[in-house]
Amino acid sequence: MATKITEECINCGACEPECPNTAIYSSGTAYELNGKTSDALSNDFYYIVPEKCTECVGSFDQEQCAAVCPVDCCVPDPDRTETEDQLIAKAKKLHADKTFADLSSANSHFRK
């Protein structure tokens, strides 16, 4: 499932640079996906574009936004459930120029 940022966000910005997919944006900032710019998903706090969120599968063993969030507002989005296979496929599509290692406990929280 994609990760989301809840309204408890204090707008500290710690999460944004940690995302390997550039899926996190500050409030009110338009986002880009597949060459198209879209309106911000939140005007009040940082947000995650679900179509770009891979839960860090393929890159890290845990969601990096959640690991650095001081108020624990980066949480799983129950409305966007995805399997490990779906998430790694999304990562490969987002980063077509990158070679991903085989999934393991080092790069997928599903393998812990």
HUZIPE-V665019 format. One record per backbone hydrogen bond with DSSP energy under -1.0 kcal/mol. CO is the residue of the C=O (numbers start at 0). NH is the residue of the N-H. E is the energy in kcal/mol with one decimal. If there is no record, write none. Layout:
# HUZIPE-V665019
co->[CO	CO]
nh->[NH	NH]
e->[E	E]
This chain:
# HUZIPE-V665019
co->[1	3	5	14	15	22	24	25	30	32	35	37	41	46	48	53	55	55	62	63	64	72	74	76	79	82	83	84	85	86	87	88	89	90	94	103	106	107]
nh->[76	74	8	17	18	48	46	28	37	35	32	30	27	24	51	56	58	59	66	67	68	5	3	79	1	86	87	88	89	90	91	92	93	94	97	106	57	110]
e->[-3.2	-2.6	-1.9	-1.3	-1.0	-2.7	-2.4	-2.1	-3.2	-1.7	-2.4	-1.9	-3.3	-2.5	-1.9	-2.5	-2.2	-2.9	-1.7	-1.4	-1.2	-2.4	-3.3	-2.1	-1.8	-2.4	-2.5	-1.9	-2.0	-2.3	-2.4	-1.8	-2.7	-2.0	-2.3	-1.2	-3.4	-1.7]
